[in-house]
Amino acid sequence: MSDASEFDTDRRHARELLADDDLTALHLGVVHEDETVDTVVSRTGEGDERLQALSLLATHIRSVAAEAGADPEAVAADAAAIAGQLDDLSVKAMTDATEGDDTQR
């Protein structure tokens, strides 16, 4: 199956899934010419919000892993490590680092 026909099939399937009135959550990313155009994450107010958020995260990790041809557990571990590093970085530190790079050019 060609990439174009596979994409058309996947897009048709996504539209069918989105038409289901029983959805409780979704995570949608739109990419145009290899640039992210928009992302949407939404869930209903019903049920355990923590479980729904984790379910969305798990689905996203599986999707990224499949796209990259990687193991979902490795992707999750890398994402967790990066998230932990982001907590250690302040906006001021990132700005200072970026400005420092500009002065060296």
MOKAHU-V49285 format. One record per residue. N is the residue number from 1. PSI is psi in degrees with one decimal (none if undefined). BURIAL is b if it has 9 or more other ideal C-beta (glycine too) atoms within 8 Angstrom, else e. D_LAST is the distance of its C-alpha to the last C-alpha in Angstrom with 1 decimal. Layout:
N_PSI_BURIAL_D_LAST, N_PSI_BURIAL_D_LAST
This chain:
1_133.5_e_47.5, 2_160.0_e_44.5, 3_-39.8_e_41.3, 4_-45.1_e_42.3, 5_-33.3_e_45.8, 6_-41.4_b_44.7, 7_-45.5_e_42.2, 8_-40.4_e_45.1, 9_-44.7_b_47.4, 10_-40.0_e_44.9, 11_-41.0_e_44.3, 12_-43.2_e_48.1, 13_-41.9_e_48.6, 14_-41.7_e_46.0, 15_-38.8_e_47.8, 16_-42.5_e_51.1, 17_-40.9_e_49.8, 18_-22.3_b_48.5, 19_-11.5_e_51.9, 20_120.8_e_53.6, 21_-10.1_e_54.8, 22_7.3_e_54.9, 23_140.3_b_51.1, 24_-15.3_e_50.1, 25_157.3_b_46.3, 26_155.1_b_43.6, 27_117.3_b_40.0, 28_131.5_e_38.7, 29_135.6_e_35.3, 30_126.5_e_34.9, 31_134.0_e_32.3, 32_122.9_e_31.9, 33_49.3_e_30.0, 34_15.0_e_28.3, 35_133.6_e_27.1, 36_123.0_e_28.9, 37_-45.1_e_30.8, 38_154.1_e_32.7, 39_146.6_e_34.3, 40_129.9_e_37.6, 41_126.5_b_39.2, 42_151.1_e_42.7, 43_155.9_b_45.8, 44_165.7_e_49.3, 45_-0.7_e_50.5, 46_148.7_e_53.1, 47_-173.1_e_53.0, 48_110.8_e_50.8, 49_-34.6_e_47.3, 50_-41.9_e_45.7, 51_-40.7_e_47.3, 52_-41.6_b_46.2, 53_-43.1_b_42.6, 54_-36.2_e_42.7, 55_-42.4_b_44.4, 56_-42.6_b_41.7, 57_-44.9_e_39.0, 58_-40.9_e_41.1, 59_-42.4_b_41.5, 60_-43.0_b_37.7, 61_-43.5_b_37.1, 62_-40.6_b_39.8, 63_-46.6_e_38.3, 64_-43.0_b_34.8, 65_-43.1_b_36.4, 66_-42.0_e_38.5, 67_-37.9_e_35.7, 68_-8.6_e_33.7, 69_33.4_e_36.8, 70_167.2_e_36.4, 71_128.8_e_38.8, 72_-36.2_b_39.0, 73_-38.1_e_39.4, 74_-40.8_b_36.1, 75_-43.2_b_34.3, 76_-42.8_b_35.9, 77_-43.0_e_35.0, 78_-42.9_e_31.3, 79_-41.0_b_31.3, 80_-40.7_e_33.0, 81_-42.6_e_30.6, 82_-42.6_e_27.6, 83_-40.8_e_29.6, 84_-37.4_e_30.3, 85_-35.3_e_26.6, 86_-33.6_e_25.9, 87_-29.1_e_28.5, 88_-12.1_e_26.7, 89_129.8_e_23.5, 90_159.8_e_23.6, 91_-41.0_e_21.9, 92_-42.4_e_20.5, 93_-40.1_e_19.1, 94_-40.1_b_17.4, 95_-45.1_e_16.0, 96_-41.2_e_14.8, 97_-40.6_e_13.2, 98_-43.9_e_11.4, 99_-34.6_e_10.4, 100_-36.9_e_9.2, 101_-37.1_e_6.9, 102_-35.1_e_5.6, 103_-19.8_e_5.5, 104_-7.2_e_3.8, 105_none_e_0.0
